[in-house]
Amino acid sequence: MRSIAGLQDLERPFTLQEAKDAVWAMRMDSSPGPDGFGPAFFRTFWDLVSPDLMAFLQDFYDGVAPLDGLNRAFISLIPKKDEVLTADGFRPISLQNCVMKIVTRILTTRLQHFIERLISFEQSGFVKGRNIVDNFLYAADVVQSCRVRSSPAVVLKLDFKKAFDSVNWEALDAILDARGLGPLFRSWISSILNTGRTAVLLNGVPGRWITCKNGLRQGDPLSPYLYLAVADLLPSLIAMEGGVRRLREILDLFSHATGLHINFHKSMFVPVGGVSAELASELAGILSCPVSSFPQTYLGLPLSDCKLPAAALEFLSVKISKRIPALIMDIIELSLEFVGGVVKHNLVKDIHFTLSHLLVVENLLFQLLHPVFQAPFSRRTLDIFDLQLSIHELQLFGVHLHSFMYGLTTLQEAVLRVPDEDMMDLDPKQIRKQLETKHDENDITDLQSGDYIAKFFTTKGRFQVENE
């Protein structure tokens, strides 16, 4: 593998500013770990605890920190669906001690500066500057081109079985070594993984402590990047020539070496471009995959070898319509959270993913959201900076979706000018006045809602939305 300049910077001594940035990057209301001390404690008593924290970071740097007692976490089981009946229907989220999250967040921040050069272009998730929804566009272009040109091909979507839970630590260390990461940085990763102890919370009561032998903690900021490093090995292996039989051997070898086992029964095998049914059945048999047809769900959207009617995306409008009441509050809270530099990642990911590539149903979405601002329940109120804003008052900032999004963007622009230390002194009435003035000065009724949606979710360059 090619060497990457500057990787030695990953092993520099920890600084007070790095530690403070790590704490301030966490949500104040994040759940604490087993020791009960969350980010709110560290932020409130920063001047008091920072000397001890820096002493711990120095011990961690030197490899003498008592991680056996500190590196512990509770596992909270989050149901993936309603009415979960089996254990695999829950998603395990780790609630770590905050001091360990500070360590892993510092390491994550350092690694983020190099991840784009460490990970191949095909991997988009978790990589700053890349957008995972672009992968859907690439896939759609490829399969549609194969159909138009009658080029025989197959689409194979692989499903990893419990991916985070099964990563082999020895393989991870070997991969990081091959990518040029130094021995000190790798020793930090190894110590974090090997000293971890976990207890499962059931009805709020922790069970016995479990010593893990493989896998990565879901909820740890470092875990996605370590997982990417392992999973990124597969594209380079698949690029090796040898046909379908060789591909199956490669997949089996990859699973055995890395611990990332492929669930072939849940994987997708779709013939494209005139592949005969007999040949498709034979190839699918080699891979132990069922033969499927388009459309197929990929990254939450229907993938097809031909253009789909708007009716095929109706399920998205149904999902959004169910979330409209909570969505309004979430969007407002999201705009306010830019003040502290905190973003609700799950919400932003869902909304950006849905809206940035749904111009086909833009009018449908508008029709769904528009009645909210014309609703008869105008007496309902929303809390913003302890200021009661009714739906009717919201209409001062925008009678429909265009104005509402514009108002939120203006609110961000106004608040971002205020230093963090002055946030508690903000005058809600002054903010309302700025919003009303901004709305009166601009005629925005003819602008497309997509423009405002794109502008809102590309604030400060966090997200990329292509102009159509």
QUIFENBEL-V412499 format. One record per helix or strand of 2 or more residues. SS is the DSSP state (hx for helix, st for strand). FROM is the first residue (numbers start at 1). TO is the last residue. If there is no record, write none. Layout:
# QUIFENBEL-V412499
ss->SS from->FROM to->TO
ss->SS from->FROM to->TO
This chain:
# QUIFENBEL-V412499
ss->hx from->7 to->11
ss->hx from->16 to->24
ss->hx from->39 to->44
ss->hx from->46 to->62
ss->hx from->67 to->70
ss->st from->72 to->79
ss->hx from->87 to->89
ss->st from->90 to->96
ss->hx from->98 to->118
ss->hx from->133 to->149
ss->st from->153 to->157
ss->hx from->163 to->165
ss->hx from->169 to->178
ss->hx from->183 to->194
ss->st from->197 to->202
ss->st from->205 to->206
ss->st from->210 to->211
ss->hx from->223 to->231
ss->hx from->233 to->238
ss->hx from->243 to->258
ss->hx from->264 to->266
ss->st from->268 to->272
ss->hx from->277 to->287
ss->st from->291 to->292
ss->st from->296 to->298
ss->st from->301 to->303
ss->hx from->310 to->337
ss->hx from->345 to->356
ss->hx from->359 to->374
ss->st from->381 to->384
ss->st from->387 to->390
ss->hx from->391 to->397
ss->hx from->401 to->416
ss->hx from->420 to->425
ss->hx from->428 to->441
ss->hx from->449 to->457
ss->hx from->459 to->461
